[in-house]
Amino acid sequence: GIGEVYYPSSTACPCTCTDDGPVCVRPKCPRIHPRCTRIKYKSCCPVCEAVSKVCVHGGKTYRMLEEFRLSPCERCRCEVNREVYCTISGCPVLHCVNPVYEPNHCCPVCKSGPNCFAGNRVISAGERVEIDEQTVCFCTYQDGTWQAHPHATCEERQRADNEATDSDNTSKQMEEQEKEKERVFSPRLDAIP
């Protein structure tokens, strides 16, 4: 009858019978979840009845709350909202200047233990190393842990006061003798005609 609302099919939108024929109006329907596995129609709009209880990531399917690794450094989990969330491992601060990456490990390791640079030389923590006749270097140790400072602490070696004074006096005397020789044997250019 005229003015009567009817549905031409189970998935069709409602139509009203008019003098000019049926008038069908399609309402704006909400979007369907991309992981919807079962749809029914209500007032000509699709309604999701069941959503997949898995996550799809990188072409693979994972169960809800399943954890998996993409690499030694990336750990992921299929969450309840069916999204995959990943975290990248944070590596601890190393107390060496020559760390090594090992297969199937995310973070580098100090194979030779704590160490530091003394110039371009790597020295082990706890070892005092003579760099030259006057300089001794070592990795800094503080509060029971090796500091993560890459460069050694170097200090001048203490000499006995007598030794230092004697060698200083001897070197000064030798310098004065050399200067005296230069004065005696140097020709005077202003005296040459």
SETOR-365942 format. One record per residue (C-alpha): residue number from 1; x, y, z. Coordinates in steps of 0.25 Angstrom, whole numbers. Layout:
# residues N
[NUM [X Y Z]]
...
***
This chain:
# residues 193
[1 [0 0 0]]
[2 [3 15 -2]]
[3 [12 20 10]]
[4 [16 6 14]]
[5 [31 3 17]]
[6 [36 -10 13]]
[7 [50 -18 10]]
[8 [51 -23 -4]]
[9 [62 -33 2]]
[10 [69 -37 15]]
[11 [81 -29 11]]
[12 [73 -17 4]]
[13 [70 -3 10]]
[14 [56 0 14]]
[15 [47 6 3]]
[16 [34 14 4]]
[17 [23 11 -6]]
[18 [18 24 -12]]
[19 [9 29 -24]]
[20 [22 30 -32]]
[21 [27 17 -29]]
[22 [37 11 -18]]
[23 [46 21 -11]]
[24 [58 14 -5]]
[25 [68 22 4]]
[26 [81 16 7]]
[27 [86 21 21]]
[28 [101 24 24]]
[29 [106 11 30]]
[30 [117 10 40]]
[31 [130 4 35]]
[32 [133 -11 37]]
[33 [145 -16 45]]
[34 [155 -21 35]]
[35 [157 -34 43]]
[36 [142 -37 43]]
[37 [139 -52 40]]
[38 [124 -52 41]]
[39 [114 -41 36]]
[40 [99 -39 37]]
[41 [90 -28 32]]
[42 [82 -19 40]]
[43 [74 -8 34]]
[44 [82 -10 21]]
[45 [95 -7 28]]
[46 [105 -19 30]]
[47 [108 -22 45]]
[48 [120 -30 49]]
[49 [116 -42 58]]
[50 [130 -48 60]]
[51 [144 -43 59]]
[52 [156 -51 57]]
[53 [163 -55 70]]
[54 [177 -54 63]]
[55 [187 -44 59]]
[56 [193 -44 45]]
[57 [207 -38 44]]
[58 [217 -40 33]]
[59 [208 -50 26]]
[60 [208 -59 38]]
[61 [196 -62 48]]
[62 [198 -61 63]]
[63 [188 -64 74]]
[64 [184 -53 84]]
[65 [195 -51 95]]
[66 [205 -59 87]]
[67 [219 -54 88]]
[68 [229 -55 77]]
[69 [242 -49 72]]
[70 [245 -42 59]]
[71 [260 -42 62]]
[72 [269 -44 74]]
[73 [266 -29 77]]
[74 [251 -28 74]]
[75 [240 -35 83]]
[76 [226 -34 79]]
[77 [212 -38 84]]
[78 [198 -40 79]]
[79 [189 -32 88]]
[80 [175 -33 91]]
[81 [171 -22 81]]
[82 [177 -31 71]]
[83 [189 -21 68]]
[84 [203 -25 69]]
[85 [212 -17 78]]
[86 [227 -18 77]]
[87 [238 -13 86]]
[88 [253 -12 83]]
[89 [262 -17 94]]
[90 [270 -7 102]]
[91 [285 -10 104]]
[92 [292 -8 117]]
[93 [304 2 117]]
[94 [317 -6 115]]
[95 [329 -4 122]]
[96 [339 -7 111]]
[97 [344 0 98]]
[98 [344 -12 90]]
[99 [330 -19 90]]
[100 [327 -31 82]]
[101 [314 -35 75]]
[102 [311 -49 76]]
[103 [301 -57 67]]
[104 [287 -58 72]]
[105 [289 -47 83]]
[106 [284 -33 82]]
[107 [294 -26 91]]
[108 [309 -26 90]]
[109 [317 -32 101]]
[110 [331 -29 107]]
[111 [338 -42 104]]
[112 [351 -37 110]]
[113 [345 -30 122]]
[114 [345 -16 126]]
[115 [355 -7 119]]
[116 [358 6 114]]
[117 [368 14 104]]
[118 [381 19 108]]
[119 [385 27 96]]
[120 [382 17 85]]
[121 [385 5 93]]
[122 [374 -3 101]]
[123 [377 -6 115]]
[124 [369 -15 125]]
[125 [363 -10 137]]
[126 [371 -11 149]]
[127 [384 -11 142]]
[128 [394 0 143]]
[129 [401 2 130]]
[130 [414 10 127]]
[131 [412 18 115]]
[132 [426 25 115]]
[133 [437 27 126]]
[134 [428 38 133]]
[135 [414 34 130]]
[136 [405 23 137]]
[137 [391 20 132]]
[138 [379 12 138]]
[139 [364 11 136]]
[140 [356 18 147]]
[141 [350 10 158]]
[142 [339 16 166]]
[143 [329 11 176]]
[144 [332 -3 173]]
[145 [329 -2 158]]
[146 [337 2 146]]
[147 [333 15 141]]
[148 [328 15 126]]
[149 [339 25 123]]
[150 [346 21 110]]
[151 [359 28 113]]
[152 [369 24 124]]
[153 [373 33 135]]
[154 [388 36 134]]
[155 [397 43 144]]
[156 [412 46 144]]
[157 [421 37 152]]
[158 [426 42 165]]
[159 [441 43 165]]
[160 [450 43 177]]
[161 [453 58 180]]
[162 [468 55 181]]
[163 [468 48 167]]
[164 [460 59 161]]
[165 [469 70 166]]
[166 [482 63 162]]
[167 [477 60 148]]
[168 [471 75 147]]
[169 [485 80 152]]
[170 [492 71 142]]
[171 [484 75 130]]
[172 [485 90 133]]
[173 [500 89 134]]
[174 [501 82 121]]
[175 [492 92 114]]
[176 [501 103 120]]
[177 [514 96 115]]
[178 [508 95 101]]
[179 [504 110 101]]
[180 [518 113 105]]
[181 [524 105 94]]
[182 [515 112 84]]
[183 [520 126 89]]
[184 [535 122 88]]
[185 [535 115 74]]
[186 [525 124 67]]
[187 [532 134 58]]
[188 [528 148 60]]
[189 [523 153 46]]
[190 [524 168 50]]
[191 [539 166 51]]
[192 [541 161 37]]
[193 [546 172 27]]
***
